[in-house]
Amino acid sequence: MTAVDRPAGAAGAARPVRRHGRLWAYSKLAKLAFFDYYLSALVVWALLPPDLRTDPRALLVLVLCTLGWLGTVAATVAFDDVTGYRDGSDACNDDPEQEALRDRARKPLLDGHLSVAAAVRFGWASVGFAVLALGAALLAAPHRPLWAVVLVPTVLLLGANYSYGLKLSYRGFQELVILATTGLTIAIPYGLVTGGSTGLVWLLTYLFGLWSLLVSVYSNLNDVAGDRAAGRRSLAVRAPRPVYRALIVVLTLSEPAAILLALAVGAVPAWYPLFLLPVLAVRVVQARTGLAQDNPLGARKLGVKAHRLGVLVVLAATLLAVR
């Protein structure tokens, strides 16, 4: 590794490192273990009218969209790791002492498993893969509503510029990008398959994006010192800590508010919110852990559990609701 490739302030770089192959390193760079993003395909499938759930063309669109999201996320996180490695924020934020709550192995650049050049090449290859997959999804789609067609490249562009290029996450747009790009993996494929949308689709679009965001905001709360030292002017860095904590409260409360709004406008049956009560219960524990007990990484782990639980209960409720 050259001096140029060595991250600034790499406090944990000298620790003993178990060596792995390049395939393992690339899987870590792409964050394949964080599969929650791709569960959107199951949610969209449950939202489809029953006759479309076995339609070959509809299923092909779901598969191609999911492959496109895979490429988009791989590019996003690879470029994010490159930037975080170069400015030293990852070396600071992924402290080996926090490995019980945050797996440092997910950052293969830190321990020299990959070079910066290899990671950049992987990022651009992932962009190319996403373009091909999403382009094929558009060609295969039985419907192409303008809003869905426009949003497809928007998701890819926002992801690729998250921490690279425009560096949106360094300029205070991190939360908005995560909410939009994750949530739209519900609305876009549904629109391409059916040509429209429903109130339930937009509720789940918001919830799916929010569930991902309520993992990220606690990471941001934990990473303020490292991000500030590296010059990452995220919203968590720019805002006073009490203000950012208040934002987390607002986002947390927006979940039951969105569910109640959907119920009020008749977008979901009266019984539908009951399925989401277990998720809201975990959310209360998450807020207590991250805010009242000031343990943001513990709250981050609870956010991952809430996301996965949310997908399970939404699948069950939606299959009963859409018949």
C-alpha positions in Angstrom: 0.0 0.0 0.0 1.4 3.4 -1.0 1.5 6.5 1.2 -1.2 8.0 -1.0 -3.5 5.0 -0.3 -3.1 5.2 3.5 -6.0 6.9 5.2 -5.5 9.9 7.4 -5.6 9.1 11.1 -5.8 5.3 10.7 -5.7 4.6 14.3 -6.7 0.9 14.0 -4.5 0.0 11.0 -1.8 -1.6 13.0 -4.0 -4.2 14.6 -3.6 -7.9 13.5 -5.7 -8.5 10.5 -7.1 -11.8 9.2 -6.4 -12.0 5.5 -9.2 -12.8 3.1 -9.5 -13.3 -0.7 -10.6 -10.6 -3.1 -14.0 -12.1 -3.7 -14.7 -11.7 0.1 -13.3 -8.1 -0.1 -15.6 -7.1 -2.9 -18.6 -8.6 -1.2 -17.8 -6.5 1.8 -17.2 -3.4 -0.3 -20.7 -3.9 -1.9 -22.2 -4.5 1.6 -24.0 -7.6 0.4 -24.6 -8.7 4.0 -26.9 -5.7 4.3 -29.7 -7.2 2.2 -32.5 -5.2 3.6 -32.5 -2.8 0.6 -33.4 -5.7 -1.8 -36.4 -6.9 0.3 -38.3 -4.2 -1.5 -38.9 -6.7 -4.3 -40.9 -8.9 -2.0 -43.0 -5.9 -0.8 -43.7 -4.9 -4.4 -44.7 -8.5 -5.3 -47.2 -8.5 -2.4 -48.6 -5.2 -3.6 -49.4 -6.5 -7.0 -52.9 -7.7 -7.9 -53.0 -11.5 -7.5 -53.1 -12.2 -11.3 -49.8 -10.3 -11.8 -47.9 -12.1 -9.0 -47.3 -15.1 -11.3 -47.1 -13.1 -14.6 -43.6 -13.8 -16.2 -43.2 -10.3 -17.5 -44.0 -8.7 -14.1 -41.6 -11.0 -12.3 -38.9 -10.2 -14.9 -39.3 -6.5 -14.2 -39.0 -7.2 -10.5 -35.8 -9.2 -11.0 -34.2 -6.7 -13.3 -35.1 -3.8 -11.0 -33.6 -5.6 -8.0 -30.4 -6.2 -10.0 -30.4 -2.5 -10.8 -30.8 -1.6 -7.2 -28.0 -4.1 -6.3 -25.7 -2.3 -8.8 -26.8 1.1 -7.5 -26.1 0.3 -3.9 -22.8 -1.4 -4.7 -21.7 1.8 -6.5 -22.9 4.0 -3.7 -21.2 2.2 -0.8 -18.0 1.6 -2.8 -17.6 5.3 -3.6 -18.6 6.1 0.0 -15.8 3.9 1.3 -13.3 5.4 -1.1 -14.1 8.9 0.1 -14.3 7.9 3.7 -10.9 6.2 3.4 -9.3 9.1 1.7 -10.4 11.7 4.2 -9.9 9.5 7.2 -13.5 9.5 8.5 -13.9 5.7 8.2 -10.6 5.1 10.1 -12.0 7.2 12.9 -15.7 6.1 12.9 -15.0 2.4 12.5 -12.9 2.1 15.6 -11.9 -1.5 16.4 -13.2 -1.0 19.9 -16.7 -0.7 18.6 -16.7 -4.0 16.6 -19.4 -5.5 18.8 -21.8 -2.9 17.5 -20.3 -2.2 14.1 -18.4 -4.6 11.9 -15.1 -3.1 10.8 -14.6 -5.9 8.3 -17.3 -4.2 6.1 -14.6 -1.6 5.3 -12.1 -3.7 3.3 -10.0 -0.6 2.4 -9.1 0.1 6.0 -7.2 -3.2 6.4 -5.6 -3.2 3.0 -7.8 -6.0 1.4 -8.4 -3.7 -1.6 -6.7 -0.7 -3.0 -8.4 2.6 -3.6 -8.0 2.2 -7.4 -9.6 -1.3 -7.2 -12.5 0.1 -5.2 -13.1 3.0 -7.7 -13.0 0.5 -10.6 -15.6 -1.6 -8.8 -17.8 1.4 -8.2 -17.8 2.4 -11.9 -18.4 -1.3 -12.9 -21.4 -1.3 -10.5 -22.8 1.9 -12.1 -22.5 0.2 -15.6 -24.2 -2.9 -14.3 -27.0 -0.8 -12.8 -27.5 1.0 -16.1 -27.8 -2.2 -18.0 -30.2 -3.8 -15.5 -32.4 -0.8 -15.1 -32.4 -0.2 -18.8 -33.5 -3.7 -19.4 -36.3 -3.3 -16.8 -37.6 -0.3 -18.7 -37.6 -2.2 -22.0 -39.3 -5.2 -20.4 -41.9 -3.2 -18.5 -45.5 -3.5 -19.6 -46.0 0.1 -18.6 -43.8 3.2 -18.6 -45.5 6.0 -16.7 -43.4 9.2 -17.1 -42.9 9.6 -13.3 -41.4 6.1 -13.0 -39.2 6.5 -16.1 -37.8 9.7 -14.7 -37.2 8.3 -11.3 -35.2 5.3 -12.5 -32.1 7.3 -13.5 -32.7 9.8 -10.6 -32.2 7.0 -8.0 -28.9 5.9 -9.7 -27.6 9.4 -10.0 -28.4 10.2 -6.4 -26.7 7.0 -5.2 -23.6 7.5 -7.3 -23.2 11.1 -6.1 -23.9 10.3 -2.4 -20.3 10.6 -1.3 -18.6 10.9 -4.7 -18.9 13.4 -7.5 -21.3 15.9 -6.0 -20.8 14.4 -2.6 -24.4 15.0 -1.5 -23.9 13.4 1.9 -21.1 15.8 2.6 -23.3 18.8 1.9 -26.3 18.1 4.2 -28.4 16.0 1.9 -27.6 12.5 3.3 -31.0 11.9 5.0 -33.0 13.0 1.9 -31.0 10.8 -0.4 -31.4 7.7 1.8 -35.1 8.3 2.3 -35.7 8.8 -1.5 -33.5 6.2 -3.0 -34.5 3.4 -0.7 -38.2 4.2 -0.7 -38.5 4.5 -4.4 -37.5 0.9 -4.9 -41.1 0.2 -4.0 -42.9 2.8 -6.1 -40.8 2.5 -9.3 -41.2 -1.2 -10.0 -44.9 -1.1 -9.0 -45.4 1.7 -11.5 -43.5 -0.2 -14.3 -45.6 -3.3 -13.8 -49.1 -1.8 -13.2 -48.8 1.7 -14.8 -50.0 3.4 -11.7 -49.9 3.6 -7.9 -52.1 3.4 -4.8 -52.2 5.0 -1.4 -50.8 1.8 0.1 -47.9 1.8 -2.4 -47.0 5.3 -1.3 -47.3 4.5 2.4 -45.0 1.6 2.0 -42.6 3.7 -0.2 -42.3 6.1 2.7 -42.0 3.5 5.4 -39.4 1.5 3.5 -37.3 4.6 3.0 -37.8 5.7 6.6 -36.9 2.3 8.0 -33.5 2.6 6.3 -33.1 6.2 7.3 -33.8 5.3 11.0 -30.7 3.1 10.9 -28.5 5.8 9.2 -29.4 8.8 11.5 -28.1 6.9 14.5 -24.9 6.2 12.7 -24.6 9.8 11.9 -25.1 10.8 15.5 -22.3 8.5 16.5 -20.0 9.7 13.7 -20.1 13.4 14.3 -16.6 13.8 15.7 -15.0 11.8 12.9 -17.0 13.4 10.2 -16.3 16.9 11.4 -12.5 16.1 11.6 -12.6 14.8 8.0 -14.6 17.8 6.7 -17.8 15.9 6.1 -20.4 18.7 6.5 -23.3 16.3 7.0 -26.5 17.6 8.7 -25.5 15.9 11.9 -22.2 17.9 11.8 -23.8 21.2 10.9 -26.7 21.1 13.3 -26.3 21.4 17.1 -26.6 17.9 18.7 -29.9 18.7 20.4 -31.4 19.8 17.0 -30.3 16.6 15.2 -31.7 14.6 18.1 -34.9 16.5 17.7 -34.9 15.6 14.0 -34.6 11.9 14.9 -37.6 12.3 17.2 -39.6 13.9 14.3 -38.6 11.1 11.9 -39.6 8.5 14.5 -43.0 10.1 15.1 -43.6 10.4 11.3 -43.9 6.6 11.1 -47.1 6.3 13.1 -48.3 9.6 11.6 -47.9 8.2 8.1 -49.8 5.1 9.1 -52.6 7.0 10.6 -52.8 9.3 7.6 -53.1 6.3 5.3 -55.9 5.0 7.5 -57.7 8.3 7.6 -57.7 8.6 3.8 -58.8 5.0 3.3 -55.6 3.8 1.7 -55.4 0.8 4.1 -58.1 -1.3 5.8 -58.8 -0.5 9.5 -57.0 -3.6 10.7 -53.8 -3.0 8.7 -52.0 -0.8 11.3 -52.4 -3.5 13.9 -49.8 -5.5 12.0 -47.3 -2.6 12.3 -47.6 -2.4 16.1 -44.6 -4.7 16.8 -42.4 -2.4 14.6 -43.6 0.6 16.5 -42.8 -1.1 19.8 -39.2 -1.8 18.6 -39.0 1.9 17.5 -39.8 3.0 21.1 -37.0 0.9 22.4 -34.7 2.2 19.7 -35.4 5.8 20.6 -34.9 5.1 24.2 -31.6 3.4 23.5 -30.2 6.0 21.1 -31.6 9.2 22.6 -32.4 8.6 26.3 -29.5 6.3 26.9 -27.2 8.0 24.4 -26.2 4.7 22.7 -26.5 5.5 19.0 -24.8 2.3 17.8 -27.1 0.2 19.9 -30.0 2.1 18.4 -28.6 1.5 15.0 -28.7 -2.3 15.5 -32.3 -2.0 16.7 -33.1 -0.1 13.5 -31.9 -3.0 11.4 -34.1 -5.4 13.4 -37.1 -3.0 13.0 -36.5 -2.9 9.2 -36.5 -6.6 8.8 -39.5 -7.1 11.2 -41.3 -4.4 9.2 -40.9 -6.2 6.0 -42.3 -9.5 7.5 -45.4 -7.8 8.9 -46.0 -5.7 5.8 -45.8 -8.8 3.6 -48.4 -10.6 5.7 -50.7 -7.6 6.0 -50.4 -6.6 2.3 -51.1 -10.1 1.0 -54.3 -10.0 3.1 -55.2 -6.5 1.9 -54.5 -6.9 -1.8 -56.7 -9.8 -3.0 
